[in-house]
Amino acid sequence: MKYSFTPHGVCSAKIDFEIEDNIIRNVRFTRGCNGNTQGVGALCEGMQADEVIRRLKGLDCNGRGTSCPDQLAQAIELALSDNN
């Protein structure tokens, strides 16, 4: 299923991704640090959703209390909770 999430407290304006059988696919960030967000998306491709959450949740960007990877983890958690 496709999801779109509006992150808060970071440079990215939107995160789009898919979850198929608990596997993360096609992560795309709109705006933000292009190379970093592409890297996060590429590294998450094919991973179990719970593993992405475990690895990314709580990461901080320059004292903001969140980061683009943390926002992705929050988006995935929300998507999973909406499906239950």
N, C-alpha and C positions, 0 to 999 in steps of 0.2 A: 504494500500500500504506500502511496506517496503522501508525504507530509511537508508542510511549510511552517516555519517557526520564525517569529519576530524576536530576536535577541534583545536584551537590555544591558546597558552598562558597558558595551563594547563597540568597536568600530564597524563591525559587520551589521548590515541592515536586515538581512534575511538568511535563513538556512533552509535549504531544501534537501530532502533525503528520502530514501525508500527503506522499508523493512519488509523483507520477504522471508517467511519461515524463521523469524528471529535473526536474520542476517542483514547487516547494514549494506546498502547499495547507493551509488550515485549521490554522494554528499557534495553539495554545492553551496558555497557562501557567496552572498552578494556584498561587495565592498569588503573592507578589512585589509589585512596584510596579505596580499595576493599569494605570494609564495608560501607563507605559513599555512594559510587556509587550504590551499591546494594540497599541501603536504598532509595536513590532518585528514582531509577527505580521502586521499590515496591510501593512507595507513589504515583507515577504518574500513575501507572496501573489503567486503567478504568476512568481516569479523562478527562474532556473536554480539548482539545488542548489549547484553549484560556485561560483557568484557569491555566494550567501548565505554560504558558508563563507569565501570570500576577504574579504568585507566585515566579518564579525563575529568571526572567530577572533582570539583574543588580546586582545579588549577587556577592560578591568579595571574593577571597581567598588570604589572606595575602598580600594585596596591589597589586595584579597582574592586577587589573582592570577587571577581569573576574573570572569565577570559572567553575567547571564541570556542576553544575546546570544551570548557565548562558549560557554556551555553548549549553546545551540541549535546552534551550528556544530559542536560536538563530537558532538552527537546525530545530526546529519545525516551527518557523516563515518562514524560507526559504522553507521548504516543503510545507507549506500552500500557500505561494506566487507562487510557481511553479505550483500548481494545479489550480490557478485562471487565 
